[in-house]
Amino acid sequence: MRSVTDCLNNLKSKGFKLTLQRLAIIEHLEGNQKHPSAADLYAEVKKKYPMISFATVYNTLKILNEAQEIKQLTIGFDKVNFDPNTKPHDHFFCRECGRIIDIFPEKKMEIKEIDGHLISECQVCYYGICSECMKAKKKKKKKTHA
């Protein structure tokens, strides 16, 4: 996502109202690397704006996705997450803790066409166990063998 100001200007140019609730959602997303779901974001924003509805959060995320300010990710198996970083990158999904981590490979293949199909966008996701969960498993294993 671009800066809050640029994002608001983009939405305004597309005819969307700039409400306090939308501003709160956008501010919470700026620089957010946790890839929140709509429910996660709702829980966080509700702390500051107790009257905000889940529908407002969900609809704002839908608008931000359509305006290409965020990317909708379908990585986990039971929910949709949102990524404010719209620059090309991959993701890693930890099957243990459910975290989604940005991955920036040194060499990124730029495929523009496959079998005559024009490629406009590609999402790559790696699945496994993150380094934090691996460390926790090793500690647990040491304690059980001691």
ABEGO torsion letter per residue (X at the ends): XBBAAAAAAAAAAAGBBBBAAAAAAAAAABGBAAGBBAAAAAAAAAAABAABBAAAAAAAAAAAAAAGABBBBBABAABBBBBABABBBBBBBBAAAGBBBBBBBABBBBBABBGGBBBABBBBBBBEBBAAAAAAAAAAAAAAAX
